Amino acid sequence: MSNVQGKLEELRKRVFFTLLMLGVFRVATQVPTPGIDGAALTSFFQNMQGSGSVLGVFNNFTGGALERFSVLALGIMPYITSSIIFSLLAVSFPKLAEIQKEPDGHKKIQQWTRYATVILCAIQGYGLAVGLEAIKSQSGLPVVIEPGAGFRALSVISLTAGTMFVMWLGEQITERGIGNGISLIIFAGIAAGIPSGIFDTFNLFKSGELTGLSLALVGIVMLLAFWIIIFVERAYRKIPVQYAKRVVNNRVYGGQTSHLPVKINISGVMPPIFASALLGFPVTVANFIPEDSAIKTYVDTITQSLNPGGMLHSVFFVALIVFFCYFYAQIQFKTEDIAESLKKNGGFIPGIRPGEKTAEFLDNVVERVTLVGSAYMSILCIMPAILFNVAKVPFYFGGTSLLILVGVAIDTMAQAESFMISQRYDQTYKAKGKYNGAGRRF
């Protein structure tokens, strides 16, 4: 009993540590980068209605740090982009895949990912600083108090340090807390905007800009979206697995029937996050083009067409989500390794030969399941744009945000439950390891 209480206490400490780190993250989002007129920047974001632009999406992910241009304005997105790059390189270059399989290969790749994150932070920080120098508030006040090389250098250093700090927080949560640290930080950033979104929605209702029918429609769609997300995230396909009987030291093992679960949404919440990170890259590139350049007008047109709600943005967004769903499913569910593991343990799928045929069968199952998962995720993520364009209903909580909120919450709860179950199993096995039913030690 004391052992169980000890494990509960350890779980409480992990939860407390996670909440503490998320609190540190929220405090850090309030630390401004020097050289910025905060009032002018806030006025600019309010006028452009940030929730309907690419910058608004990133502002939601950073918990409002971008609209304040705090030291965490870039958030965790550069690290996510670096992870995408190395994941793609590992598939394209066998040498890199071999390094990943080495005992210390994961640490090497992680270290290279951090170096790439620093480089991306420097590039995006400089582009963001240059873009802010050209921005003025509605009253004509410049956002940057003293533009120039000094402001750009200071911005690059501050933003790079802020992103690396957020990355460190995420790693600490993953290691010493509960849940995936990076996902929880994005979760905290989105959750921080919920009160203001609710307040803005009711203000529109009070002013008459939002009718009661539209408000009811928003509530119904959100409840329906929550139900669909919970249902799909907990749904999986059961593949029957049977184990052959074998005799070891005059004991019979195997012979039982089990199942191999394949989640409908194997990739989790990462595809829309990856897609959002890549769609935000053109905004950074556009900031490097001088205002008097001949192609500046064309680049600005392309960038504006990639704002959420536009047809071009929806098409690219869905395409990237589908691509990353399949790509991440192959990384998460390695069919060849699973087929080899089943073969070594005497397991087989009824009607399917062990080995290569089993891997091919699992590949087909994963492809069909991922098709359903990618369709569900695509529809959910572009749902707000459809609501706004067709029904003219302002939807402050994007489908991507809802998916991340519910998906991360489910994963975190599942990890907490798995933690307690694993500790309970350990305690049971230790008890059985000391004595058998006759009171003799094994």
Beta strands, then each sheet from edge to edge (+ up, - down):
strand 1: 236-243
strand 2: 246-248
strand 3: 251-253
strand 4: 257-263
strand 5: 347-348
sheet 1: 4+ 1- 5+
sheet 2: 2+ 3-
end
